[in-house]
């Protein structure tokens, strides 16, 4: 891409500061009407939409040589080379070789004042649609299929006249709806979302039921499948719940509780936290509970608990736990801190007490991040084993 075009793209990052090349007509739909595409929405936040897209991308890569990805409208973004880029686009760019400029994968980022600026000047919509269509054409260029990730349920974005249903219509795509497992509730919610897609003439070509309890898989597949079939929606996949995907890493935990690192951040932040124990027990009992994947929460003045973790690490010759989170904002004795610094045991500190910290950790929403290299193979395998390729192929047909 030539430098002038890059600058024009950057000028397009914020509505109200839009610069068009002289004489360039505004697009209302993409110029690419050929590349097979599928729009992925969800019934709620945190239903596993992005995780599902990661898996679907892998499935499509086994069916087509070149697969693309775009998230037309993003709400959680990071700054990349001076541009606001959606976090999920950054994730895809790090996991897969999409061979697409990152700005084409995330053309519109909704910052905190976006809605107010838009409602002040709704005429911006035509510029936003043009930007989105041109980004789609770039993301779909030379691709055999492309995934379009929505930003939530069918109605998200309605206040800016760019709901998921409207975006799917503009980009000429059928839709897939992701919902969490069950029978009655997900079918009801898929029906509600389908009604808005129907309003805008978007075909719902499939549904994915995610996070289904393993012992309920057959029942959900049969009866939810029947309920969806009555609405004319094929069941594309039933994906089992995988606890490892819900486990945060230590770095995410530190951020969640507002903590700071005392020792071992470089390696410790990637440690997967599978269980939390509160150091309200004796040192002997703590040693019996320590194992990889365990996070110990205890006040910084619990010298016996901290020494127990240090001793367990020293005696076993390996890291006895994922780490220690010291609570109440209490620092350990300097000599004890010196012992910590001689181990490989990651240690952080936070102000909340142990029970408040544990509550925050257990209620965390865990998002897949680029550094979660241990989760990506799990996601690929889960979706690959669950997807009905016949339904997926039909969904991609123009």
C-alpha positions as CSV (number, residue, x, y, z in Angstrom):
1,X,0.0,0.0,0.0
2,X,1.4,3.4,-1.0
3,X,2.2,5.9,1.8
4,X,-0.5,8.3,0.6
5,X,-3.2,5.6,0.9
6,X,-2.0,4.7,4.4
7,X,-2.4,8.3,5.5
8,X,-5.9,8.4,4.0
9,X,-6.8,5.3,5.9
10,X,-5.5,6.9,9.1
11,X,-7.5,10.0,8.4
12,X,-10.6,7.7,8.2
13,X,-10.1,6.4,11.7
14,X,-12.5,8.9,13.4
15,X,-15.9,10.1,12.1
16,X,-15.9,13.8,11.8
17,X,-12.3,13.8,10.5
18,X,-12.9,12.0,7.2
19,X,-10.9,12.6,4.1
20,X,-11.9,11.2,0.8
21,X,-9.8,11.0,-2.3
22,X,-11.1,13.6,-4.7
23,X,-13.7,12.3,-7.1
24,X,-13.9,8.9,-5.4
25,X,-17.6,7.7,-5.2
26,X,-18.9,6.4,-1.9
27,X,-19.6,2.6,-1.8
28,X,-22.9,1.4,-0.5
29,X,-21.9,-2.3,-0.9
30,X,-18.6,-4.0,-1.5
31,X,-17.4,-4.3,-5.1
32,X,-16.5,-7.9,-4.3
33,X,-19.7,-9.9,-4.7
34,X,-17.9,-13.2,-5.4
35,X,-15.9,-14.4,-2.4
36,X,-17.9,-16.7,-0.2
37,X,-18.5,-15.1,3.2
38,X,-20.2,-15.8,6.5
39,X,-21.2,-13.3,9.3
40,X,-20.8,-14.6,12.8
41,X,-23.0,-13.0,15.5
42,X,-24.0,-14.1,19.1
43,X,-27.0,-14.0,21.3
44,X,-25.1,-12.2,24.1
45,X,-21.6,-11.0,25.1
46,X,-19.2,-13.7,26.2
47,X,-20.9,-16.5,24.4
48,X,-17.6,-17.5,22.8
49,X,-18.0,-15.8,19.4
50,X,-14.4,-14.9,18.9
51,X,-13.3,-18.4,20.1
52,X,-15.7,-19.9,17.6
53,X,-14.4,-17.7,14.8
54,X,-10.8,-18.8,15.6
55,X,-11.9,-22.4,15.2
56,X,-14.0,-21.8,12.1
57,X,-11.0,-20.1,10.5
58,X,-9.0,-23.3,11.0
59,X,-11.9,-25.4,9.6
60,X,-12.1,-23.2,6.5
61,X,-8.3,-23.4,6.1
62,X,-8.7,-27.1,5.6
63,X,-11.3,-26.5,2.9
64,X,-9.8,-23.5,1.1
65,X,-6.2,-22.5,0.3
66,X,-6.8,-18.8,1.3
67,X,-9.1,-17.6,4.0
68,X,-9.7,-14.0,5.2
69,X,-11.1,-12.3,8.3
70,X,-12.6,-9.0,9.1
71,X,-14.3,-7.4,12.1
72,X,-16.0,-4.4,10.6
73,X,-17.0,-2.7,13.8
74,X,-15.0,-3.2,17.0
75,X,-15.7,-2.0,20.6
76,X,-12.5,-3.1,22.4
77,X,-9.4,-1.7,20.8
78,X,-5.7,-1.2,21.1
79,X,-3.5,1.3,19.4
80,X,-1.4,-0.1,16.6
81,X,0.9,2.2,14.6
82,X,-1.3,5.2,15.6
83,X,-4.5,3.4,14.6
84,X,-7.4,2.1,16.8
85,X,-7.5,-1.6,16.0
86,X,-10.0,-4.1,17.5
87,X,-8.5,-6.5,20.0
88,X,-10.0,-9.5,18.1
89,X,-8.4,-8.4,14.8
90,X,-5.0,-8.2,16.6
91,X,-5.6,-11.7,17.9
92,X,-6.3,-13.1,14.5
93,X,-3.3,-11.3,13.0
94,X,-1.1,-12.9,15.6
95,X,-2.6,-16.4,15.3
96,X,-3.1,-16.7,11.6
97,X,-1.2,-15.6,8.5
98,X,-4.1,-13.7,7.0
99,X,-1.9,-11.8,4.6
100,X,-4.2,-8.7,5.1
101,X,-3.1,-5.3,6.5
102,X,-4.3,-5.0,10.1
103,X,-6.3,-1.8,9.3
104,X,-8.3,-3.6,6.7
105,X,-9.3,-6.2,9.3
106,X,-10.6,-3.5,11.7
107,X,-12.0,-0.5,9.7
108,X,-14.2,1.0,12.4
109,X,-13.4,1.2,16.1
110,X,-16.0,2.5,18.5
111,X,-14.3,4.7,21.0
112,X,-16.0,6.2,24.1
113,X,-17.3,9.3,22.3
114,X,-18.2,7.7,19.0
115,X,-21.9,7.4,19.7
116,X,-22.3,11.1,20.7
117,X,-20.3,12.3,17.7
118,X,-22.5,10.1,15.4
119,X,-25.8,11.3,16.9
120,X,-24.6,14.8,16.4
121,X,-23.9,14.2,12.7
122,X,-25.7,11.0,11.4
123,X,-24.8,11.9,7.9
124,X,-21.4,10.3,8.7
125,X,-23.1,6.9,8.1
126,X,-22.4,6.9,4.3
127,X,-18.7,7.5,5.0
128,X,-18.6,4.7,7.6
129,X,-20.3,2.3,5.1
130,X,-17.8,3.3,2.4
131,X,-14.9,2.6,4.7
132,X,-16.3,-0.7,5.8
133,X,-16.9,-1.8,2.2
134,X,-13.5,-0.9,1.0
135,X,-11.9,-2.6,4.0
136,X,-13.9,-5.7,3.2
137,X,-12.8,-5.7,-0.4
138,X,-9.2,-5.5,0.7
139,X,-9.6,-8.3,3.4
140,X,-11.4,-10.5,0.8
141,X,-8.9,-9.9,-2.0
142,X,-7.6,-13.2,-3.4
143,X,-9.4,-15.1,-0.7
144,X,-11.5,-18.3,-1.2
145,X,-13.7,-17.5,1.8
146,X,-13.9,-14.9,4.5
147,X,-15.2,-14.8,8.1
148,X,-16.9,-11.6,9.1
149,X,-17.1,-11.3,12.9
150,X,-19.9,-9.3,14.4
151,X,-19.8,-7.2,17.6
152,X,-22.5,-9.1,19.6
153,X,-26.1,-9.8,19.1
154,X,-28.1,-8.9,16.0
155,X,-29.1,-5.4,17.3
156,X,-25.7,-4.2,18.6
157,X,-24.8,-1.0,16.7
158,X,-28.4,0.0,16.0
159,X,-27.8,3.4,17.6
160,X,-25.4,4.2,14.8
161,X,-27.6,2.7,12.1
162,X,-25.0,-0.1,11.7
163,X,-26.4,-3.1,13.7
164,X,-25.0,-6.5,13.1
165,X,-28.0,-7.3,11.0
166,X,-27.5,-4.2,8.9
167,X,-23.8,-4.8,8.5
168,X,-24.4,-8.4,7.3
169,X,-26.9,-7.1,4.7
170,X,-24.5,-4.4,3.5
171,X,-21.7,-6.9,3.1
172,X,-24.0,-9.4,1.4
173,X,-23.5,-12.2,3.9
174,X,-25.6,-14.9,5.4
175,X,-25.3,-15.2,9.2
176,X,-24.4,-17.8,11.8
177,X,-25.6,-17.2,15.4
178,X,-23.6,-18.5,18.4
179,X,-25.3,-19.2,21.7
180,X,-24.3,-20.9,25.0
181,X,-25.6,-24.5,25.5
182,X,-29.0,-25.6,26.5
183,X,-32.3,-26.3,24.7
184,X,-35.1,-23.8,25.5
185,X,-33.1,-20.6,26.3
186,X,-30.7,-20.7,23.3
187,X,-33.4,-21.6,20.8
188,X,-35.6,-18.7,22.1
189,X,-32.7,-16.3,21.9
190,X,-31.6,-17.4,18.5
191,X,-35.3,-16.9,17.4
192,X,-35.2,-13.3,18.7
193,X,-31.9,-12.5,16.9
194,X,-33.2,-14.2,13.7
195,X,-36.2,-11.9,13.6
196,X,-33.9,-8.9,13.2
197,X,-31.7,-10.6,10.6
198,X,-35.0,-11.5,8.8
199,X,-36.1,-7.8,8.9
200,X,-33.0,-6.8,7.0
201,X,-33.2,-9.7,4.5
202,X,-30.2,-11.7,6.0
203,X,-30.5,-15.5,5.9
204,X,-29.6,-17.2,9.2
205,X,-27.7,-20.2,7.7
206,X,-26.8,-21.9,10.9
207,X,-26.5,-21.9,14.7
208,X,-23.7,-23.0,17.0
209,X,-24.4,-24.0,20.6
210,X,-21.3,-23.4,22.6
211,X,-20.1,-24.4,26.1
212,X,-22.4,-27.4,26.3
213,X,-21.9,-29.7,29.3
214,X,-20.2,-32.9,27.9
215,X,-22.8,-35.2,29.5
216,X,-25.6,-33.2,27.8
217,X,-24.2,-33.1,24.3
218,X,-26.5,-35.8,22.8
219,X,-29.6,-34.4,24.4
220,X,-28.9,-30.8,23.3
221,X,-27.9,-31.9,19.8
222,X,-31.2,-33.8,19.3
223,X,-33.8,-31.5,21.0
224,X,-32.2,-28.1,20.3
225,X,-31.6,-29.3,16.8
226,X,-35.3,-30.0,16.5
227,X,-36.3,-26.6,17.9
228,X,-34.0,-24.8,15.5
229,X,-35.2,-26.9,12.5
230,X,-38.7,-25.7,13.2
231,X,-37.4,-22.2,12.6
232,X,-35.6,-23.3,9.5
233,X,-32.1,-22.8,11.1
234,X,-29.7,-25.7,10.7
235,X,-27.6,-26.8,13.7
236,X,-24.0,-26.2,12.6
237,X,-22.2,-27.3,15.7
238,X,-22.5,-28.3,19.3
239,X,-19.3,-27.5,21.1
240,X,-18.5,-29.0,24.5
241,X,-17.5,-26.8,27.4
242,X,-13.7,-26.9,28.0
243,X,-12.6,-25.7,31.4
244,X,-9.1,-24.9,30.3
245,X,-10.5,-22.2,28.0
246,X,-12.1,-20.5,31.1
247,X,-8.8,-20.5,33.0
248,X,-7.1,-17.1,33.1
249,X,-3.4,-16.6,33.1
250,X,-1.6,-15.0,36.1
251,X,-1.1,-11.8,34.2
252,X,-4.9,-11.4,33.6
253,X,-5.5,-12.1,37.3
254,X,-3.0,-9.4,38.4
255,X,-4.8,-6.9,36.1
256,X,-8.3,-8.0,37.3
257,X,-7.5,-7.4,41.0
258,X,-5.4,-4.3,40.4
259,X,-2.2,-5.9,41.6
260,X,1.4,-5.4,40.8
261,X,4.3,-7.8,40.4
262,X,6.9,-8.5,43.0
263,X,8.8,-11.4,41.4
264,X,8.8,-13.5,38.2
265,X,6.6,-11.4,36.0
266,X,8.2,-12.5,32.7
267,X,7.4,-16.2,33.1
268,X,4.7,-15.9,35.7
269,X,2.2,-13.8,33.7
270,X,1.7,-16.7,31.3
271,X,1.0,-19.3,34.1
272,X,-2.5,-20.8,33.7
273,X,-4.6,-20.4,36.9
274,X,-6.8,-23.5,37.1
275,X,-7.7,-23.2,40.8
276,X,-7.5,-20.7,43.6
277,X,-6.8,-21.6,47.2
278,X,-7.0,-19.2,50.2
279,X,-4.2,-19.6,52.7
280,X,-6.5,-19.6,55.7
281,X,-5.3,-23.2,56.5
282,X,-2.2,-24.5,58.2
283,X,1.1,-24.6,56.4
284,X,1.0,-28.4,56.3
285,X,-2.4,-28.3,54.6
286,X,-1.2,-25.7,52.1
287,X,1.7,-27.9,51.1
288,X,-0.8,-30.8,50.4
289,X,-2.9,-28.6,48.2
290,X,-0.1,-27.0,46.1
291,X,0.4,-28.2,42.6
292,X,0.9,-26.7,39.1
293,X,-2.1,-24.5,38.1
294,X,-2.8,-23.5,41.7
295,X,-2.8,-19.9,42.8
296,X,-2.3,-19.3,46.5
297,X,-4.0,-16.2,48.0
298,X,-2.8,-15.1,51.4
299,X,-1.8,-11.9,53.3
300,X,1.8,-10.8,53.0
301,X,2.2,-11.4,56.8
302,X,1.4,-15.1,56.5
303,X,5.1,-16.1,56.7
304,X,4.3,-19.7,57.3
305,X,2.1,-20.0,54.2
306,X,4.7,-18.3,52.0
307,X,7.5,-20.4,53.5
308,X,5.4,-23.5,52.8
309,X,5.2,-22.6,49.1
310,X,8.9,-21.8,48.9
311,X,9.8,-25.1,50.6
312,X,7.5,-27.1,48.3
313,X,9.2,-25.5,45.3
314,X,12.7,-26.1,46.7
315,X,12.0,-29.7,47.7
316,X,10.3,-30.8,44.5
317,X,12.9,-29.1,42.3
318,X,10.1,-27.6,40.2
319,X,7.6,-24.8,40.6
320,X,5.1,-26.1,43.1
321,X,2.2,-23.7,42.1
322,X,1.3,-21.2,39.4
323,X,2.1,-18.5,41.9
324,X,1.2,-16.5,45.0
325,X,-1.0,-13.5,45.2
326,X,-0.3,-11.6,48.4
327,X,-3.4,-9.8,49.7
328,X,-4.4,-6.9,52.0
329,X,-1.5,-4.9,50.4
330,X,0.9,-6.4,53.0
331,X,4.5,-6.9,52.0
332,X,6.4,-9.9,53.3
333,X,9.4,-9.4,55.6
334,X,12.5,-8.3,53.6
335,X,14.3,-11.6,54.5
336,X,11.3,-13.6,53.2
337,X,11.3,-11.5,50.1
338,X,14.9,-12.3,49.6
339,X,14.0,-16.0,49.7
340,X,11.2,-15.5,47.2
341,X,13.7,-13.8,44.8
342,X,15.8,-17.0,44.9
343,X,13.0,-19.2,43.5
344,X,11.1,-19.5,40.3
345,X,7.8,-18.9,42.1
346,X,5.9,-15.9,40.6
347,X,4.6,-13.5,43.3
348,X,2.3,-10.5,43.0
349,X,0.5,-8.3,45.5
350,X,-2.9,-6.6,45.6
351,X,-4.9,-4.4,48.0
352,X,-8.2,-6.4,48.3
353,X,-8.4,-9.1,51.0
354,X,-8.1,-12.8,50.1
355,X,-11.9,-13.4,49.8
356,X,-12.6,-10.3,47.7
357,X,-9.7,-11.1,45.4
358,X,-10.9,-14.7,45.0
359,X,-14.4,-13.5,44.2
360,X,-13.1,-11.2,41.5
361,X,-11.0,-14.0,40.0
362,X,-13.9,-16.4,39.9
363,X,-16.2,-13.9,38.3
364,X,-13.6,-12.9,35.6
365,X,-14.6,-12.9,31.9
366,X,-11.6,-14.6,30.3
367,X,-10.8,-13.5,26.7
368,X,-8.4,-15.4,24.5
369,X,-5.3,-13.3,24.0
370,X,-2.4,-13.5,21.5
371,X,-0.1,-15.0,24.1
372,X,-2.5,-17.8,24.9
373,X,-0.6,-20.2,22.7
374,X,-1.7,-23.2,24.8
375,X,-5.4,-22.5,24.1
376,X,-5.3,-22.1,20.4
377,X,-4.8,-25.9,19.6
378,X,-7.6,-26.7,22.0
379,X,-9.9,-24.2,20.2
380,X,-9.0,-25.6,16.8
381,X,-9.6,-29.2,17.8
382,X,-12.9,-28.5,19.6
383,X,-14.4,-26.6,16.6
384,X,-13.0,-29.0,14.0
385,X,-14.5,-32.0,15.8
386,X,-17.9,-30.3,16.3
387,X,-18.7,-28.5,13.0
388,X,-20.9,-30.0,10.4
389,X,-19.0,-29.2,7.2
390,X,-22.1,-29.8,5.0
391,X,-24.0,-27.1,6.8
392,X,-20.9,-24.8,6.7
393,X,-20.5,-25.3,3.0
394,X,-24.2,-24.5,2.4
395,X,-23.8,-21.3,4.6
396,X,-21.0,-20.1,2.4
397,X,-22.9,-20.4,-0.9
398,X,-23.7,-17.1,-2.4
